[in-house]
Amino acid sequence: SVDCSFSRGVCDWKQDADDDFDWNPADRDRGDGYYMAVPAFVGHKNDMGRLKLLLTDLKPKSSYCLIFSYRLAGEKVGKLRVFLANKKTAPVWEESKGKDEKWRTGKIEIFQGAETTNSVTFESERGKGKTGEIGVDNVILISGLCPED
């Protein structure tokens, strides 16, 4: 498995230069490192911020599971979407409201077929809310199918 978390991970993360705002590091409550977040007050409604994970060494014709923690805290905070590079048009995962401010786990299967997925993009869309944030943390890539809960 590959640890892509932000404070000590080995993965290559890039801010998208063509979006409306950047994701920023935010300190974890426990004080052990940081996660990436977009505060609710950044930008204007429907603005986008994209954070891209570059995947360089995935083997073709094999499957992987991307596991990550996410949080949508605050009313009308916006949307969090995940796109795979070879399926640009539609998100493979999307969440638009948190029931509470707890961290949850997201899982995405990545199948390396004829086309290789060479990046995963986390996209935050600004909502109408003025408080809260969208956060992503503990991004891990494991070989094989995603484990059941």
DSSP file (Angstrom, degrees, kcal/mol; ACC not computed):
  #  RESIDUE AA STRUCTURE BP1 BP2  ACC     N-H-->O    O-->H-N    N-H-->O    O-->H-N    TCO  KAPPA ALPHA  PHI   PSI    X-CA   Y-CA   Z-CA
    1    1 A S              0   0    0      0, 0.0     2,-0.5     0, 0.0   141,-0.2   0.000 360.0 360.0 360.0 152.0    0.0    0.0    0.0
    2    2 A V  E     -A  141   0A   0    139,-3.5   139,-2.6     7,-0.0     2,-0.7  -0.942 360.0-139.7-115.5 126.1    1.1    3.6   -0.7
    3    3 A D  E     +A  140   0A   0     -2,-0.5     7,-2.5   137,-0.2     8,-0.5  -0.750  26.5 169.0 -87.0 114.6    0.7    6.3    1.9
    4    4 A C        +     0   0    0    135,-2.8   136,-0.2    -2,-0.7   135,-0.1   0.161  26.4 138.0-109.5  17.0   -0.4    9.5    0.2
    5    5 A S     >  -     0   0    0    134,-0.3     4,-1.6   133,-0.1     6,-0.3  -0.242  59.6-120.0 -64.1 159.0   -1.3   11.4    3.3
    6    6 A F  T  4 S+     0   0    0     28,-0.3    29,-0.1     1,-0.2    -1,-0.1   0.845 100.7  47.7 -77.3 -36.0   -0.2   15.0    3.3
    7    7 A S  T  4 S+     0   0    0     27,-0.5    -1,-0.2     1,-0.2    26,-0.1   0.861 135.2   2.7 -78.3 -32.9    2.1   15.3    6.2
    8    8 A R  T  4 S+     0   0    0      0, 0.0    -2,-0.2     0, 0.0    -1,-0.2   0.316  95.6 125.4-135.8  10.0    4.3   12.2    5.7
    9    9 A G     <  -     0   0    0     -4,-1.6    -5,-0.2    -5,-0.1   131,-0.0  -0.164  54.1-140.4 -73.4 167.6    3.1   10.6    2.5
   10   10 A V        +     0   0    0     -7,-2.5    -6,-0.2     2,-0.1    -1,-0.1   0.323  63.8 111.7-107.5   5.3    5.3    9.8   -0.5
   11   11 A C  S    S-     0   0    0     -8,-0.5     2,-0.8    -6,-0.3    44,-0.1  -0.347  70.6-113.8 -87.3 163.5    2.9   10.8   -3.2
   12   12 A D  E     -F   54   0B   0     42,-0.7    42,-2.9    -2,-0.1     2,-0.4  -0.839  35.4-175.9 -99.4 106.3    3.0   13.7   -5.7
   13   13 A W  E     -F   53   0B   0     -2,-0.8     2,-0.4    40,-0.2    40,-0.2  -0.836   0.3-173.9-103.9 139.6    0.3   16.2   -5.0
   14   14 A K  E     -F   52   0B   0     38,-2.8    38,-3.3    -2,-0.4     2,-0.3  -0.995  22.9-130.5-134.1 139.5   -0.3   19.2   -7.3
   15   15 A Q  E     -F   51   0B   0     -2,-0.4     2,-0.3    36,-0.2    36,-0.2  -0.692  36.0-113.5 -79.3 138.5   -2.6   22.2   -7.0
   16   16 A D    >   -     0   0    0     34,-2.3     3,-0.7    -2,-0.3    34,-0.2  -0.595  20.2-155.5 -73.0 130.1   -4.5   22.8  -10.3
   17   17 A A  T 3  S+     0   0    0     -2,-0.3    -1,-0.1     1,-0.2     5,-0.0   0.699  87.7  56.6 -80.3 -18.4   -3.4   26.1  -11.8
   18   18 A D  T 3  S+     0   0    0     32,-0.0    -1,-0.2     3,-0.0     2,-0.1   0.292  89.5  90.4 -98.7  10.7   -6.7   26.6  -13.8
   19   19 A D  S <  S-     0   0    0     -3,-0.7    30,-0.2    31,-0.1     3,-0.1  -0.227  84.0-107.5 -97.0-169.2   -9.1   26.5  -10.9
   20   20 A D  S    S+     0   0    0     28,-2.7     2,-0.3     1,-0.2    29,-0.2   0.752  89.0   1.8 -95.0 -26.5  -10.5   29.3   -8.7
   21   21 A F        -     0   0    0     27,-1.1    29,-0.4    21,-0.1     2,-0.2  -0.978  69.3-111.1-155.4 164.4   -8.7   28.6   -5.4
   22   22 A D        -     0   0    0     -2,-0.3     2,-0.3    27,-0.1    29,-0.1  -0.638  25.8-117.6 -97.4 155.6   -6.2   26.4   -3.7
   23   23 A W        -     0   0    0     -2,-0.2    15,-0.2    27,-0.2   112,-0.1  -0.662  36.4-152.6 -80.1 147.9   -6.6   23.7   -1.0
   24   24 A N  E     -B   37   0A   0     13,-2.7    13,-2.8    -2,-0.3     2,-0.1  -0.940  17.9-103.3-127.8 150.4   -4.6   24.6    2.1
   25   25 A P  E     -B   36   0A   0      0, 0.0     2,-0.4     0, 0.0    11,-0.2  -0.453  36.5-170.1 -66.9 139.6   -3.0   22.6    4.9
   26   26 A A  E     -B   35   0A   0      9,-3.0     9,-2.6    -2,-0.1     2,-0.1  -0.995  26.2-109.7-131.1 139.3   -5.0   22.7    8.2
   27   27 A D  E     -B   34   0A   0     -2,-0.4     7,-0.2     7,-0.2     2,-0.1  -0.421  32.1-119.0 -70.9 138.9   -3.7   21.3   11.5
   28   28 A R    >   -     0   0    0      5,-1.9     3,-1.2    -2,-0.1     5,-0.1  -0.422  20.7-118.6 -71.9 151.7   -5.3   18.2   12.9
   29   29 A D  T 3  S+     0   0    0      1,-0.3    -1,-0.1     2,-0.1    -2,-0.1   0.882 115.2  51.9 -57.9 -40.1   -7.1   18.4   16.2
   30   30 A R  T 3  S-     0   0    0      2,-0.1    -1,-0.3     1,-0.1     3,-0.1   0.596 110.7-123.3 -77.0  -8.8   -4.7   15.9   17.7
   31   31 A G  S <  S+     0   0    0     -3,-1.2     2,-1.2     2,-0.2    -2,-0.1   0.530  71.7 127.2  83.2   4.3   -1.7   17.9   16.5
   32   32 A D  S    S-     0   0    0     -5,-0.0    -1,-0.1     1,-0.0     2,-0.1  -0.656  81.0 -55.2 -99.2  82.4   -0.1   15.0   14.6
   33   33 A G  S    S-     0   0    0     -2,-1.2    -5,-1.9    -5,-0.1     2,-0.3  -0.466  71.7 -81.8  88.5-160.5    0.4   16.6   11.2
   34   34 A Y  E     -B   27   0A   0     -7,-0.2   -27,-0.5    -2,-0.1   -28,-0.3  -0.901  20.9-144.5-143.3 168.2   -2.2   18.2    8.9
   35   35 A Y  E     -B   26   0A   0     -9,-2.6    -9,-3.0    -2,-0.3     2,-0.4  -0.774  33.1-101.4-124.5 173.7   -4.9   17.6    6.4
   36   36 A M  E     +BC  25 136A   0    100,-2.2   100,-2.7    -2,-0.3     2,-0.3  -0.839  46.7 172.6-102.4 138.2   -5.9   19.6    3.3
   37   37 A A  E     -BC  24 135A   0    -13,-2.8   -13,-2.7    -2,-0.4    98,-0.2  -0.958  33.1-150.0-144.3 156.9   -9.0   21.8    3.5
   38   38 A V  E     - C   0 134A   0     96,-2.5    96,-2.1    -2,-0.3   -15,-0.1  -0.959  29.2-137.2-124.5 110.9  -11.0   24.4    1.8
   39   39 A P  E >   - C   0 133A   0      0, 0.0     3,-1.7     0, 0.0    94,-0.3  -0.366  20.5-118.0 -65.6 149.3  -12.7   26.8    4.3
   40   40 A A  T 3  S+     0   0    0     92,-2.8    91,-0.2     1,-0.3    93,-0.1   0.739 109.5  58.6 -61.0 -25.3  -16.4   27.6    3.4
   41   41 A F  T 3  S+     0   0    0     91,-0.3     2,-0.3    89,-0.2    -1,-0.3   0.456  78.9 110.6 -89.2   1.5  -15.7   31.3    3.0
   42   42 A V  S <  S-     0   0    0     -3,-1.7     5,-0.1     2,-0.0   -21,-0.1  -0.587  81.8 -21.1 -78.9 133.1  -13.1   31.0    0.2
   43   43 A G  S    S-     0   0    0     -2,-0.3     2,-0.3   -23,-0.1     3,-0.1  -0.177  92.0 -59.3  73.2-164.3  -14.1   32.1   -3.3
   44   44 A H    >   -     0   0    0      1,-0.1     3,-2.4     4,-0.0    82,-0.3  -0.746  69.1 -64.8-117.1 164.6  -17.6   32.6   -4.5
   45   45 A K  T 3  S+     0   0    0      1,-0.3    82,-0.2    -2,-0.3    -1,-0.1  -0.189 122.7  13.4 -50.8 137.2  -20.6   30.2   -4.9
   46   46 A N  T 3  S+     0   0    0     80,-2.5    -1,-0.3     1,-0.3    81,-0.1   0.427  90.3 141.1  71.2   2.4  -19.8   27.5   -7.5
   47   47 A D    <   -     0   0    0     -3,-2.4    79,-2.6    80,-0.1     2,-0.4  -0.404  42.2-139.2 -65.9 153.9  -16.1   28.3   -7.6
   48   48 A M  E     - G   0 125B   0     77,-0.2   -28,-2.7    -3,-0.1   -27,-1.1  -0.909  19.1-169.7-121.1 145.0  -13.9   25.2   -7.8
   49   49 A G  E     - G   0 124B   0     75,-2.1    75,-3.0    -2,-0.4     2,-0.4  -0.998  13.8-163.6-128.9 130.8  -10.6   24.1   -6.2
   50   50 A R  E     - G   0 123B   0    -29,-0.4   -34,-2.3    -2,-0.4     2,-0.5  -0.947  11.5-171.3-123.2 134.1   -8.8   21.0   -7.4
   51   51 A L  E     -FG  15 122B   0     71,-2.6    71,-3.1    -2,-0.4     2,-0.4  -0.987  17.6-154.5-120.9 124.1   -6.1   19.0   -5.8
   52   52 A K  E     -FG  14 121B   0    -38,-3.3   -38,-2.8    -2,-0.5     2,-0.6  -0.850  10.2-155.7-111.6 133.1   -4.5   16.4   -8.0
   53   53 A L  E     -FG  13 120B   0     67,-3.5    67,-2.2    -2,-0.4     2,-0.5  -0.920  18.7-145.1-102.0 116.4   -2.7   13.2   -7.0
   54   54 A L  E     -FG  12 119B   0    -42,-2.9   -42,-0.7    -2,-0.6     2,-0.7  -0.720  10.0-162.7 -87.2 125.7   -0.3   12.1   -9.7
   55   55 A L        +     0   0    0     63,-2.7     3,-0.1    -2,-0.5   -44,-0.0  -0.918  20.8 160.7-109.7 111.1   -0.1    8.3  -10.0
   56   56 A T        +     0   0    0     -2,-0.7    -1,-0.2     1,-0.1    63,-0.0   0.800  64.7  43.1-103.1 -31.3    3.0    7.3  -11.9
   57   57 A D        +     0   0    0      2,-0.1     2,-0.3    61,-0.0    -1,-0.1   0.072  68.6 136.9-111.1  27.0    3.8    3.7  -11.1
   58   58 A L        -     0   0    0     59,-0.2     6,-0.0    -3,-0.1    -3,-0.0  -0.551  54.5-122.3 -75.2 135.6    0.5    1.8  -11.3
   59   59 A K    >   -     0   0    0     -2,-0.3     3,-0.7     1,-0.1    53,-0.1  -0.537  27.4-113.3 -76.3 138.7    0.7   -1.5  -13.1
   60   60 A P  T 3  S+     0   0    0      0, 0.0    53,-0.2     0, 0.0    54,-0.1  -0.286  95.1  23.2 -65.8 158.0   -1.6   -1.9  -16.1
   61   61 A K  T 3  S+     0   0    0     51,-1.2     2,-0.3    52,-0.7    52,-0.2   0.807 102.1 103.0  55.5  36.1   -4.4   -4.5  -16.0
   62   62 A S    <   -     0   0    0     -3,-0.7    50,-3.2    50,-0.3     2,-0.3  -0.922  65.0-122.3-136.5 167.4   -4.5   -4.5  -12.2
   63   63 A S  E     -D  111   0A   0     -2,-0.3    81,-3.3    48,-0.2     2,-0.3  -0.850  22.3-174.5-116.7 151.9   -6.9   -3.0   -9.7
   64   64 A Y  E     -DE 110 143A   0     46,-2.6    46,-2.9    -2,-0.3     2,-0.5  -0.902  17.2-137.7-134.9 160.6   -6.3   -0.6   -6.8
   65   65 A C  E     -DE 109 142A   0     77,-2.9    77,-2.7    -2,-0.3     2,-0.6  -0.990   9.2-156.1-124.5 125.8   -8.4    0.9   -4.0
   66   66 A L  E     -DE 108 141A   0     42,-3.0    42,-2.2    -2,-0.5     2,-0.4  -0.897  15.9-174.0 -99.3 120.2   -8.1    4.5   -3.1
   67   67 A I  E     +DE 107 140A   0     73,-3.0    73,-3.0    -2,-0.6     2,-0.3  -0.941  10.4 163.0-116.4 136.0   -9.2    5.0    0.5
   68   68 A F  E     -D  106   0A   0     38,-2.4    38,-3.2    -2,-0.4     2,-0.4  -0.987  34.4-124.4-149.7 156.7   -9.5    8.5    2.0
   69   69 A S  E     +DE 105 137A   0     68,-3.0    68,-2.5    -2,-0.3     2,-0.3  -0.826  34.4 177.0 -98.8 143.2  -11.0   10.4    5.0
   70   70 A Y  E     -DE 104 136A   0     34,-2.4    34,-2.7    -2,-0.4     2,-0.3  -0.977  14.7-165.9-144.6 158.8  -13.2   13.3    4.2
   71   71 A R  E     - E   0 135A   0     64,-2.0    64,-2.7    -2,-0.3     2,-0.6  -0.978  10.3-168.5-147.1 131.6  -15.4   15.8    6.1
   72   72 A L  E     + E   0 134A   0     30,-0.4     2,-0.5    -2,-0.3    26,-0.3  -0.915  24.7 179.0-116.2 101.3  -18.0   18.3    4.9
   73   73 A A  E     + E   0 133A   0     60,-2.9    60,-1.5    -2,-0.6   -33,-0.1  -0.881  38.9  34.3-110.2 132.1  -18.6   20.5    8.0
   74   74 A G  S >  S-     0   0    0     -2,-0.5     3,-0.9    58,-0.2    24,-0.4  -0.107  91.1 -66.0 109.0 152.5  -21.0   23.4    8.0
   75   75 A E  T 3  S-     0   0    0      1,-0.3    56,-0.3     2,-0.1    55,-0.1  -0.544 114.7  -4.2 -77.8 135.6  -24.4   24.1    6.4
   76   76 A K  T 3  S+     0   0    0     -2,-0.3    53,-3.4    52,-0.1    52,-0.3   0.877  82.8 156.2  52.1  42.7  -24.4   24.4    2.6
   77   77 A V    <   -     0   0    0     -3,-0.9    50,-1.5     1,-0.2     2,-0.3   0.772  48.4-116.1 -73.1 -25.2  -20.7   24.0    2.5
   78   78 A G  E     -H  126   0B   0     18,-0.5     2,-0.3    48,-0.3    -1,-0.2  -0.923  37.7 -50.5 128.5-154.0  -20.6   22.8   -1.0
   79   79 A K  E     -H  125   0B   0     46,-1.9    46,-2.9    -2,-0.3     2,-0.5  -0.937  27.3-154.1-130.0 148.7  -19.5   19.6   -2.8
   80   80 A L  E     +HI 124  95B   0     15,-2.8    15,-2.4    -2,-0.3     2,-0.3  -0.992  23.5 177.0-118.5 126.6  -16.6   17.2   -2.8
   81   81 A R  E     -HI 123  94B   0     42,-2.8    42,-3.1    -2,-0.5     2,-0.4  -0.917  19.2-149.6-127.5 154.5  -16.0   15.2   -6.0
   82   82 A V  E     -HI 122  93B   0     11,-2.6    10,-2.6    -2,-0.3    11,-1.2  -0.993  14.4-171.2-125.4 130.8  -13.3   12.8   -7.1
   83   83 A F  E     -H  121   0B   0     38,-2.4    38,-2.8    -2,-0.4     2,-0.4  -0.920  15.7-142.4-117.9 143.8  -12.4   12.3  -10.7
   84   84 A L  E >   -H  120   0B   0      3,-0.4     3,-1.9     6,-0.4    36,-0.2  -0.861  26.0-121.9-100.6 143.5  -10.1    9.7  -12.3
   85   85 A A  T 3  S+     0   0    0     34,-2.4     3,-0.5    -2,-0.4    -1,-0.1   0.819 109.2  49.1 -57.5 -36.2   -7.9   11.1  -15.2
   86   86 A N  T 3  S+     0   0    0      1,-0.3    -1,-0.3    33,-0.2     3,-0.1   0.519 111.6  50.5 -86.5  -0.4   -9.2    8.7  -17.8
   87   87 A K    <   +     0   0    0     -3,-1.9    -3,-0.4     1,-0.1     3,-0.3  -0.514  69.1 158.4-127.0  63.7  -12.9    9.4  -17.0
   88   88 A K        +     0   0    0     -3,-0.5    -1,-0.1     1,-0.2    -2,-0.1   0.787  60.1  60.0 -61.2 -32.5  -12.8   13.2  -17.1
   89   89 A T  S    S+     0   0    0     -3,-0.1    -1,-0.2     1,-0.1    -2,-0.0   0.925 105.2  34.9 -72.4 -45.5  -16.4   14.0  -17.7
   90   90 A A  S    S-     0   0    0     -3,-0.3    -6,-0.4    -6,-0.1    -1,-0.1  -0.869  81.6-116.0-115.2 141.8  -18.2   12.4  -14.7
   91   91 A P        -     0   0    0      0, 0.0    -8,-0.2     0, 0.0     3,-0.1  -0.423  11.0-149.3 -68.4 147.5  -17.0   12.2  -11.1
   92   92 A V  S    S+     0   0    0    -10,-2.6     2,-0.3     1,-0.3    -9,-0.2   0.569  86.2  20.9 -89.3 -10.4  -16.5    8.6   -9.8
   93   93 A W  E     +I   82   0B   0    -11,-1.2   -11,-2.6    15,-0.1     2,-0.3  -0.976  68.3 174.5-156.2 140.9  -17.4    9.8   -6.3
   94   94 A E  E     +I   81   0B   0     -2,-0.3     2,-0.4   -13,-0.2   -13,-0.2  -0.986   7.8 179.6-152.9 140.7  -19.4   12.8   -5.0
   95   95 A E  E     +I   80   0B   0    -15,-2.4   -15,-2.8    -2,-0.3     3,-0.1  -0.996   2.7 177.5-140.2 135.0  -20.7   14.0   -1.6
   96   96 A S        +     0   0    0     -2,-0.4   -18,-0.5     1,-0.3     2,-0.3   0.567  63.2  26.4-120.6  -9.6  -22.6   17.2   -1.0
   97   97 A K        -     0   0    0    -20,-0.1     2,-0.4   -21,-0.1    -1,-0.3  -0.969  59.8-139.7-154.2 143.8  -23.5   17.3    2.6
   98   98 A G        -     0   0    0    -24,-0.4   -24,-0.1    -2,-0.3   -21,-0.1  -0.784  10.8-147.1 -95.0 140.7  -22.2   16.1    5.9
   99   99 A K  S    S-     0   0    0     -2,-0.4     2,-0.2     3,-0.1    -1,-0.1   0.800  85.6 -13.3 -72.2 -27.0  -24.8   14.9    8.5
  100  100 A D  S    S-     0   0    0      2,-0.2   -28,-0.3   -28,-0.1    -1,-0.0  -0.790  86.5 -83.6-153.8-167.5  -22.4   16.1   11.2
  101  101 A E  S    S+     0   0    0     -2,-0.2   -28,-0.1   -28,-0.1     2,-0.1   0.256  82.0 124.6 -96.7  15.8  -18.8   17.3   11.4
  102  102 A K        -     0   0    0    -30,-0.1   -30,-0.4     1,-0.1     2,-0.3  -0.347  66.0-110.9 -75.1 153.6  -17.4   13.8   11.7
  103  103 A W        -     0   0    0    -32,-0.1     2,-0.3    -2,-0.1   -32,-0.2  -0.631  37.9-169.8 -77.1 140.6  -14.7   12.4    9.4
  104  104 A R  E     -D   70   0A   0    -34,-2.7   -34,-2.4    -2,-0.3     2,-0.5  -0.806  20.0-112.7-126.3 169.3  -16.0    9.6    7.1
  105  105 A T  E     -D   69   0A   0     -2,-0.3     2,-0.4   -36,-0.2   -36,-0.2  -0.900  23.7-166.6-110.2 131.9  -14.2    7.2    4.8
  106  106 A G  E     -D   68   0A   0    -38,-3.2   -38,-2.4    -2,-0.5     2,-0.4  -0.888   3.8-166.4-111.7 147.4  -14.5    7.2    1.1
  107  107 A K  E     -D   67   0A   0     -2,-0.4     2,-0.4   -40,-0.2   -40,-0.2  -0.998   5.6-177.0-135.7 138.1  -13.4    4.3   -1.2
  108  108 A I  E     -D   66   0A   0    -42,-2.2   -42,-3.0    -2,-0.4     2,-0.4  -0.997  19.6-138.6-135.7 130.0  -12.9    4.3   -4.9
  109  109 A E  E     -D   65   0A   0     -2,-0.4     2,-0.6   -44,-0.2   -44,-0.2  -0.737  15.3-163.2 -87.5 134.4  -11.9    1.3   -7.1
  110  110 A I  E     -D   64   0A   0    -46,-2.9   -46,-2.6    -2,-0.4     2,-0.6  -0.961   2.3-164.4-118.6 113.6   -9.4    2.1   -9.8
  111  111 A F  E     -D   63   0A   0     -2,-0.6     2,-1.2   -48,-0.2   -48,-0.2  -0.870  11.3-147.7-100.2 123.5   -9.1   -0.5  -12.6
  112  112 A Q        +     0   0    0    -50,-3.2   -51,-1.2    -2,-0.6   -50,-0.3  -0.753  37.6 153.3 -90.4  96.7   -6.1   -0.3  -14.7
  113  113 A G        -     0   0    0     -2,-1.2   -52,-0.7     2,-1.0   -51,-0.1   0.245  69.7 -45.9 -94.5-138.1   -7.3   -1.5  -18.1
  114  114 A A  S    S+     0   0    0    -54,-0.1     2,-0.4   -53,-0.1    -2,-0.1   0.896 133.7  56.2 -62.8 -39.8   -6.0   -0.5  -21.5
  115  115 A E  S    S-     0   0    0    -29,-0.0    -2,-1.0   -55,-0.0     2,-0.4  -0.783  86.7-138.9 -93.5 137.5   -5.9    3.1  -20.4
  116  116 A T        -     0   0    0     -2,-0.4     2,-0.7    -4,-0.2    -4,-0.1  -0.785  11.1-128.7 -96.4 137.4   -4.0    3.8  -17.2
  117  117 A T        +     0   0    0     -2,-0.4   -59,-0.2     1,-0.2     3,-0.1  -0.746  30.3 175.5 -79.5 116.1   -5.3    6.2  -14.6
  118  118 A N        +     0   0    0     -2,-0.7   -63,-2.7     1,-0.2     2,-0.3   0.451  59.6  21.6-106.9   0.8   -2.4    8.5  -14.1
  119  119 A S  E     -G   54   0B   0    -65,-0.3   -34,-2.4   -63,-0.0     2,-0.4  -0.984  54.0-151.6-161.0 156.1   -4.1   10.9  -11.7
  120  120 A V  E     -GH  53  84B   0    -67,-2.2   -67,-3.5    -2,-0.3     2,-0.5  -0.995  20.1-154.3-125.0 132.2   -6.9   11.3   -9.2
  121  121 A T  E     -GH  52  83B   0    -38,-2.8   -38,-2.4    -2,-0.4     2,-0.6  -0.935   7.1-157.0-115.7 127.2   -8.4   14.8   -8.7
  122  122 A F  E     -GH  51  82B   0    -71,-3.1   -71,-2.6    -2,-0.5     2,-0.5  -0.900  20.2-167.0 -96.0 118.3  -10.2   15.9   -5.5
  123  123 A E  E     -GH  50  81B   0    -42,-3.1   -42,-2.8    -2,-0.6     2,-0.5  -0.925   9.2-162.8-114.6 128.6  -12.5   18.8   -6.5
  124  124 A S  E     -GH  49  80B   0    -75,-3.0   -75,-2.1    -2,-0.5     2,-0.5  -0.928   4.6-160.8-108.2 128.1  -14.1   21.1   -4.0
  125  125 A E  E     -GH  48  79B   0    -46,-2.9   -46,-1.9    -2,-0.5   -77,-0.2  -0.944  22.8-121.8-110.3 126.8  -17.1   23.2   -5.1
  126  126 A R  E     - H   0  78B   0    -79,-2.6   -80,-2.5    -2,-0.5   -48,-0.3  -0.406  30.2-162.9 -66.8 133.0  -18.0   26.3   -3.0
  127  127 A G        -     0   0    0    -50,-1.5   -50,-0.2   -82,-0.2   -80,-0.1  -0.103  36.7 -89.3 -97.9-159.0  -21.5   26.2   -1.6
  128  128 A K  S    S+     0   0    0    -52,-0.3   -51,-0.2   -83,-0.1   -52,-0.1   0.654  89.7 106.6 -88.9 -16.9  -23.7   29.0   -0.2
  129  129 A G        -     0   0    0    -53,-3.4   -53,-0.1     1,-0.1    -2,-0.1  -0.127  53.6-159.3 -66.0 159.3  -22.5   28.5    3.4
  130  130 A K  S    S+     0   0    0    -55,-0.1     2,-0.3   -89,-0.1   -89,-0.2   0.490  71.8  54.9-113.8  -9.2  -20.2   30.9    5.2
  131  131 A T  S    S+     0   0    0    -56,-0.3     2,-0.2   -91,-0.2    -2,-0.1  -0.880  84.9  31.8-126.6 158.8  -18.9   28.6    7.9
  132  132 A G        -     0   0    0     -2,-0.3   -92,-2.8   -58,-0.1   -91,-0.3  -0.524  65.8-117.1  98.3-166.6  -17.3   25.2    8.0
  133  133 A E  E     -CE  39  73A   0    -60,-1.5   -60,-2.9   -94,-0.3     2,-0.5  -0.984   8.5-118.8-164.1 164.9  -14.9   23.5    5.6
  134  134 A I  E     -CE  38  72A   0    -96,-2.1   -96,-2.5    -2,-0.3     2,-0.3  -0.982  40.7-175.9-111.3 127.1  -14.4   20.6    3.2
  135  135 A G  E     -CE  37  71A   0    -64,-2.7   -64,-2.0    -2,-0.5     2,-0.4  -0.931  18.2-167.5-129.6 151.0  -11.4   18.5    4.3
  136  136 A V  E     +CE  36  70A   0   -100,-2.7  -100,-2.2    -2,-0.3     2,-0.3  -0.995  20.7 155.0-134.1 140.3   -9.5   15.5    2.9
  137  137 A D  E     + E   0  69A   0    -68,-2.5   -68,-3.0    -2,-0.4  -102,-0.1  -0.945  45.2  34.4-153.5 169.9   -7.0   13.4    4.9
  138  138 A N  E     -     0   0A   0     -2,-0.3     2,-0.6   -70,-0.2    -1,-0.1   0.860  63.0-174.3  48.1  53.4   -5.3   10.0    5.1
  139  139 A V  E     +     0   0A   0    -71,-0.2  -135,-2.8  -135,-0.1     2,-0.4  -0.696   7.5 174.3 -82.7 122.6   -5.2    9.2    1.4
  140  140 A I  E     -AE   3  67A   0    -73,-3.0   -73,-3.0    -2,-0.6     2,-0.5  -0.986  21.6-154.6-132.7 139.4   -4.0    5.6    0.9
  141  141 A L  E     -AE   2  66A   0   -139,-2.6  -139,-3.5    -2,-0.4     2,-0.4  -0.962  17.5-176.3-114.0 122.4   -3.7    3.5   -2.2
  142  142 A I  E     - E   0  65A   0    -77,-2.7   -77,-2.9    -2,-0.5     2,-0.2  -0.904  27.9-112.6-120.4 150.9   -3.7   -0.2   -1.8
  143  143 A S  E    S+ E   0  64A   0     -2,-0.4   -79,-0.3   -79,-0.2     2,-0.1  -0.544  80.1  22.5 -77.3 140.9   -3.3   -3.0   -4.4
  144  144 A G  S    S-     0   0    0    -81,-3.3    -2,-0.1    -2,-0.2   -82,-0.0  -0.414 104.2 -30.1  99.5-176.7   -6.4   -5.1   -5.1
  145  145 A L  S    S-     0   0    0      1,-0.1   -80,-0.2    -2,-0.1   -36,-0.0  -0.310  74.7 -88.5 -74.0 159.0  -10.1   -4.5   -4.7
  146  146 A C        -     0   0    0    -82,-0.2    -1,-0.1     1,-0.1     2,-0.1  -0.453  46.3-115.3 -67.2 138.0  -11.5   -2.3   -1.9
  147  147 A P        -     0   0    0      0, 0.0    -1,-0.1     0, 0.0     2,-0.1  -0.426  29.2-110.8 -70.3 147.8  -12.2   -4.2    1.3
  148  148 A E              0   0    0      1,-0.1     0, 0.0    -2,-0.1     0, 0.0  -0.403 360.0 360.0 -70.6 157.6  -15.7   -4.5    2.5
  149  149 A D              0   0    0     -2,-0.1    -1,-0.1     0, 0.0     0, 0.0   0.514 360.0 360.0 -66.9 360.0  -16.6   -2.5    5.7
